[in-house]
Amino acid sequence: MALRGEHFAQIVNVLRDQISQQASKASLQIMIEICQWSRNRIKTVEAGAVSVLIEILLEKTIEKRDSEMVLVVLDQLCRCAEGRAELLRHGAGIAVVSKSILRVSHLATDRGVRILSSMLRFSGTSCVVQEMLQVGVVSKLCLVLQVDCSLKTKEKAKEMLKLHSRVWKNSSCIPLLVLSSYPSS
């Protein structure tokens, strides 16, 4: 808990530089441990971790376990306002989190839904809501309700869909087949 800012910067630099697969995994494991405390989350965000994590998720050759670890760290960082702001500031932030839902694993789906839930609950401006509609988040949330996911994940998806139902329900971006699973308000 007594880590200084330069420690966080070095951990992020190891991820950014991609020295080796082992070093990157070790950095992610360290981040998972240290980001359990809110003070460390803010320092991690200030060190530039959010954009580096998003860039890692954008890589085509990322392994399943690495994706899961990145999403766990992003979920922790999105528990603070600074982390959510950085995710929104990155042009691919919401899209890359949405992309991981139902594609990687149950853990990745759970963490992706949790990240989006944090975004909508605490940073759900009309621009964010519209961006989520445009990048396919709404369709993904409807699909989460139909597939084999944890009950908690389905409840979060349903809660998000209900929260913004007035904006999303009549959108032409939602396929009619998916719209049949849309929860009623």
C-alpha positions as CSV (number, residue, x, y, z in Angstrom):
1,M,0.0,0.0,0.0
2,A,3.0,2.3,0.5
3,L,4.0,2.2,-3.2
4,R,5.1,5.5,-4.8
5,G,4.0,6.8,-8.2
6,E,7.1,5.7,-9.9
7,H,6.5,2.0,-8.9
8,F,3.1,2.2,-10.7
9,A,4.8,3.8,-13.7
10,Q,7.4,1.0,-13.9
11,I,4.7,-1.7,-13.8
12,V,2.8,0.0,-16.6
13,N,6.0,0.5,-18.6
14,V,6.7,-3.3,-18.4
15,L,3.2,-3.9,-19.9
16,R,3.7,-1.1,-22.5
17,D,7.1,-2.3,-23.6
18,Q,6.1,-6.0,-23.8
19,I,9.5,-7.2,-22.7
20,S,8.4,-10.8,-22.5
21,Q,5.2,-12.8,-22.0
22,Q,6.2,-13.7,-18.4
23,A,7.0,-10.1,-17.5
24,S,3.6,-8.9,-18.8
25,K,1.8,-11.6,-16.9
26,A,3.7,-10.8,-13.8
27,S,2.8,-7.1,-14.2
28,L,-0.9,-7.9,-14.6
29,Q,-0.8,-10.2,-11.5
30,I,0.8,-7.3,-9.5
31,M,-1.8,-4.9,-10.8
32,I,-4.6,-7.3,-9.8
33,E,-3.2,-7.4,-6.3
34,I,-2.4,-3.7,-5.8
35,C,-5.6,-2.4,-7.3
36,Q,-7.7,-3.9,-4.6
37,W,-7.2,-0.6,-2.7
38,S,-8.7,2.6,-4.1
39,R,-5.6,4.7,-3.5
40,N,-3.6,2.3,-5.7
41,R,-6.3,2.4,-8.4
42,I,-5.9,6.1,-8.8
43,K,-2.1,5.9,-8.9
44,T,-2.4,3.1,-11.5
45,V,-4.7,5.2,-13.6
46,E,-2.4,8.2,-13.3
47,A,0.5,6.0,-14.5
48,G,-1.4,5.5,-17.8
49,A,-2.5,1.9,-17.2
50,V,-6.0,2.2,-18.8
51,S,-4.8,3.0,-22.3
52,V,-2.1,0.4,-22.2
53,L,-4.6,-2.3,-21.1
54,I,-7.0,-1.3,-23.9
55,E,-4.2,-1.5,-26.4
56,I,-3.4,-5.0,-25.1
57,L,-7.0,-6.0,-25.7
58,L,-6.8,-4.7,-29.2
59,E,-4.0,-7.1,-30.1
60,K,-5.1,-10.0,-32.3
61,T,-2.7,-12.5,-30.7
62,I,-3.7,-12.0,-27.1
63,E,-4.2,-15.2,-25.1
64,K,-7.4,-16.0,-23.3
65,R,-5.8,-15.8,-19.8
66,D,-4.2,-12.5,-20.6
67,S,-7.5,-11.1,-21.8
68,E,-9.1,-12.2,-18.6
69,M,-6.4,-10.6,-16.5
70,V,-6.6,-7.4,-18.4
71,L,-10.4,-7.2,-17.9
72,V,-10.0,-8.0,-14.2
73,V,-7.6,-5.0,-13.8
74,L,-9.9,-2.8,-16.0
75,D,-12.8,-3.7,-13.8
76,Q,-10.9,-2.7,-10.7
77,L,-9.8,0.6,-12.3
78,C,-13.3,1.4,-13.4
79,R,-14.4,1.4,-9.8
80,C,-12.9,4.9,-9.5
81,A,-14.0,8.0,-11.5
82,E,-10.5,8.5,-12.9
83,G,-10.5,5.0,-14.4
84,R,-13.9,5.4,-16.0
85,A,-12.9,8.8,-17.4
86,E,-9.7,7.3,-19.0
87,L,-11.7,4.4,-20.5
88,L,-14.1,6.9,-22.0
89,R,-11.3,9.1,-23.2
90,H,-9.8,6.2,-25.3
91,G,-11.6,5.9,-28.6
92,A,-11.7,2.1,-28.5
93,G,-12.4,1.7,-24.8
94,I,-16.1,0.7,-24.8
95,A,-15.9,-1.1,-28.0
96,V,-13.0,-3.4,-27.0
97,V,-14.7,-4.2,-23.6
98,S,-17.9,-5.0,-25.5
99,K,-15.9,-7.2,-28.0
100,S,-14.6,-9.4,-25.2
101,I,-18.2,-10.2,-24.0
102,L,-19.2,-13.7,-25.1
103,R,-16.0,-14.2,-27.1
104,V,-13.3,-15.1,-24.6
105,S,-14.7,-16.9,-21.5
106,H,-17.3,-16.7,-18.8
107,L,-14.9,-14.7,-16.6
108,A,-14.3,-12.2,-19.4
109,T,-18.0,-11.9,-20.1
110,D,-18.6,-11.2,-16.4
111,R,-15.9,-8.6,-16.1
112,G,-16.9,-7.0,-19.4
113,V,-20.5,-6.6,-18.2
114,R,-19.3,-5.3,-14.8
115,I,-17.2,-2.7,-16.5
116,L,-20.0,-1.5,-18.7
117,S,-22.3,-1.5,-15.7
118,S,-19.9,0.8,-13.9
119,M,-19.7,3.1,-16.9
120,L,-23.5,3.4,-17.2
121,R,-24.1,3.7,-13.5
122,F,-21.6,6.4,-12.8
123,S,-20.7,7.9,-16.2
124,G,-23.8,7.3,-18.2
125,T,-24.1,10.5,-20.1
126,S,-26.2,10.6,-23.3
127,C,-23.0,10.4,-25.4
128,V,-21.9,7.3,-23.6
129,V,-25.4,5.7,-24.0
130,Q,-25.4,6.5,-27.7
131,E,-21.8,5.2,-28.1
132,M,-22.8,1.9,-26.5
133,L,-25.7,1.6,-28.9
134,Q,-23.5,2.3,-31.9
135,V,-20.7,-0.1,-31.0
136,G,-23.1,-3.0,-30.3
137,V,-23.2,-3.1,-26.6
138,V,-27.0,-3.2,-26.5
139,S,-27.1,-6.2,-28.8
140,K,-24.4,-7.9,-26.7
141,L,-26.4,-7.3,-23.5
142,C,-29.5,-8.8,-25.1
143,L,-27.5,-11.8,-26.1
144,V,-26.1,-12.2,-22.5
145,L,-29.7,-12.7,-21.4
146,Q,-30.1,-15.6,-23.9
147,V,-26.9,-17.6,-23.3
148,D,-25.4,-19.6,-20.5
149,C,-24.0,-17.0,-18.2
150,S,-24.0,-16.5,-14.4
151,L,-27.2,-15.3,-12.9
152,K,-25.4,-12.2,-11.6
153,T,-24.1,-11.3,-15.0
154,K,-27.6,-11.7,-16.5
155,E,-29.0,-9.5,-13.8
156,K,-26.5,-6.7,-14.4
157,A,-27.2,-6.9,-18.2
158,K,-31.0,-6.7,-17.5
159,E,-30.5,-3.8,-15.1
160,M,-28.5,-1.9,-17.7
161,L,-31.1,-2.5,-20.5
162,K,-33.9,-1.4,-18.2
163,L,-32.0,1.7,-17.1
164,H,-31.7,3.0,-20.6
165,S,-34.7,1.3,-22.2
166,R,-36.3,4.6,-23.4
167,V,-33.2,5.4,-25.5
168,W,-32.3,2.0,-26.7
169,K,-35.6,0.1,-27.2
170,N,-36.7,1.8,-30.4
171,S,-33.3,2.0,-32.0
172,S,-32.8,0.7,-35.5
173,C,-29.4,-0.6,-34.4
174,I,-30.9,-3.5,-32.5
175,P,-31.8,-6.4,-34.7
176,L,-35.4,-7.6,-34.5
177,L,-34.3,-11.1,-33.4
178,V,-32.4,-9.6,-30.4
179,L,-35.2,-7.1,-29.6
180,S,-37.5,-10.0,-28.7
181,S,-35.3,-10.7,-25.6
182,Y,-35.2,-7.0,-24.5
183,P,-36.6,-6.8,-21.0
184,S,-39.7,-4.8,-20.5
185,S,-39.5,-1.8,-18.2
